[in-house]
Amino acid sequence: MPSEPPRAGEGIPDLTPFARAAVRLHPRAGTPTARDSHIGGPLLWPVDEPWPHCPDTARNEAAPGVIHTPAAGLEAAHPDDKAMPLAGAAQFFRRDFPKLPFPDGTDLLQVLFCPDPHDGPGYWGPGVQVIWRNSSGVTDLLESPPEPFQTDHYEYLPTVPCSFAPCEFVDHPHPSELPAEVNATLPFTNERGEFVDDEAEDAWPPLATGSKLGGLTFWWTSSSDGFPLTCPDCDAGLELLLAFESTESQDDDCPCDQPDDGPGWELAASSVNVLVCGADATHAIRPHAD
């Protein structure tokens, strides 16, 4: 006679050692300046620093107090083999998000996208480059950065400048991401960490899927489907730096106070996750798309 299915929540282990702190961003249409944290607004960029292009690495040389971390494993075919000017996607100041892994001497994280499609393990979407910067070294601003050439893939760029209404929370892993010896003790999962009981799945702590900093990656597809989970420079484990959800407005699943429902972040491409080396944030990043 088959055993009774476990009651909702019964047998869930202590997930504290595997949990990760995170910040939901709740982007909303706004008018951010170059000295604000934002998505899709102007970047704090010095007038005398070359604007980065893809894939012309000679133009991506870092200035003093600036650390460029390009993405590993991505390939793109640019029209006429021209170097494509990158577009500012987002920036985050340490004063607003102190728990980001800022390298010594930096207080600003900037994210730039190349609108041409890039292909790589577990990825199809915009090219991604991350820059860590010391904002105190920026005085005179570049007012009009070069714009990307006309392409058919402008949906890979932010469409509306957005400010943030951030809130902190804790992400808990899916059973498939727990160590095998822990997952083996769960009465409601199979050997792959997949739920075999609906009540237990409903009781499991949810993983946030919206735009966020830190936390854990939501894998719509299996995290083992050809996507490397280690740093390309040192083989240390990867951690989620940030996640851009493709669209986001009011979120009924988040318990924090949010702005009234209205225009929010929109990225017509797949959701973009940026993972960073857990040992050294200056190493090459790995993007993942779902």
PyMOL commands that set and color helices and strands:
alter all, ss='L'
color gray80, all
select helices_A, chain A and resi 16-18+57-60+79-81+135-137+154-156+175-177+180-183+198-203
alter helices_A, ss='H'
color red, helices_A
select strands_A, chain A and resi 20-24+28-29+38-39+53-54+66-70+75-76+84-85+87-93+108-120+123-133+162-163+167-171+212-214+238-244+247-248+265-266+272-277+286-289
alter strands_A, ss='S'
color yellow, strands_A
deselect
rebuild
show_as cartoon
